[in-house]
């Protein structure tokens, strides 16, 4: 009976989504109330500085984080694939951050990146006193500290998937490339990496949905600061709902987040559908 | 005003006389029990509410306090969940305009009879009383008062600057900060980086420049006052303050810096009176710091009022009702208020408590005197940064502007004035 749990979780998900969508059209503040205010909550959220900053940050964070974690994960996987000694230990080390909660990651990095006590202080104490690394408290660069911490946390995940992909490449193809006189770089670039496309897309989608819903990491690392420079949509939703007691506006922001997620997931689903059709035709 | 007997008054009087024996009866018959939630879990706050619970138990009650650590809003989330579930606590922490807002979503206990019996209304500052009786009836009781714009001066930093008395006006403050800077105090202003912290810098500036403008702009949201010249002056003063702060604090609370403050590495701390409790709890001595009212340009103390309170939610259980009656009596009791304030460093709500005796600090006596003085001169105003002047939504929208302004030095004061007016408009 595989359908019962699936039905239950689908009903759960859909009923709460519908409830949130309904709340976003009501004048709810402290507690949910009925009533209809049309798009007023949406207009208020879209016009607020917090949301605008959060949306710009999401674009920057989403793109930078996904690309950089992809590249880092791929490089780590290729290096580990060279049948080096101690691979198991290294693989565990790289994968380990994934087991740490984002709150812990955020807190640890907030100390490391604090210019007064962290890395900047360390380098100063080592004698390089002109060294400057104050991104955490610099409102233009603070969003990059979140990118750094997020990459540290989840590039191991990308690495693990890529490594599995690399290991499953048919050895005959590689040997054929070598016989044709391709060097190691050319072999990777022309022969092995193109076979990793499906894995790359999976990694991108998984990381993107993490980026869009990122909350705990930011809350622990910068809490949206300095000022409101590192706001992200999930922080805005939480802030509206639970700090400002504006449930209607919070729900509207949550629905906007859902729309952003759908913008990522629907093309992916369509791509999968096309792929499957092509596979069955072939 | 002549006292006329209207039907409403008659009804209210009857209700009160009916309610009073009901309270007494309930108390006699069952063991009073109180379910309470608050954010006070640790430090001096936790110690104080635990002491209050002990007193409650001494009177034969059952004390069931569930603290929700963190910011007040975290406590509110639990309160909201309990109210939606139809199971509110008998009593919860809540303060300022939130009392009026929350009282609309669940029935509260009418405390008029117990308050009248204790003769409490006469000894509470009128502005404060108003907040606790939205709709004309007492539904909540204030517990303790803080001023959010007290000025703490590091003794060692003052010695470095060869200063012997605290500044009175903002000009004095700015002079002293400059002197400290030249004398080698690394950061003349000690600070935290939280939102409330940034909000306090602004409210202290504006209220110190003009309490009248503060009342009009921050409390009444008067459009003309929000764009007035005092607002720009306040942002200019706030910029000066932020230039003297440690930029590396990030989002950490002010308490992180208390040791540097006492050591004279940081000079002055603009903070609520609770910092005294925190300093004392951290093991520092009264000789380590000086307390003064926040700078005020007209020379008379300005008091930015912050008062913690308990609101009482309607329950049917007789033991909880008895517990509410007992709790109300305790909260209004001068001995209990004395005990509570002596632990936390606040001052009692009752204006008739004598602070000259043992157990009070000079800072508390000075705060109480400042309150009396400020009330007499109409310079006691409600704190914006600590959610006394506006509801949470509006407060948060305004603090967005302050916190951005504190961290982004490229925003000009006049720009900040416009942004603040827009934020108020957008949040209404």
Interface residues (C-beta under 8 A of the other chain):
Chain A: X29 X30 X31 X44 X47 X48 X49 X50 X110 X114 X115 X116 X134 X136 X137 X139 X222 X223 X225 X226 X227 X228 X229 X239 X242 X243 X244 X245 X246
Chain B: X71 X73 X76 X77 X80 X83 X84 X101 X102 X104 X105 X193 X246 X247 X248 X249 X250 X251 X391 X392 X393 X396 X397 X400 X403 X404 X405 X406 X407 X408 X419 X423 X426
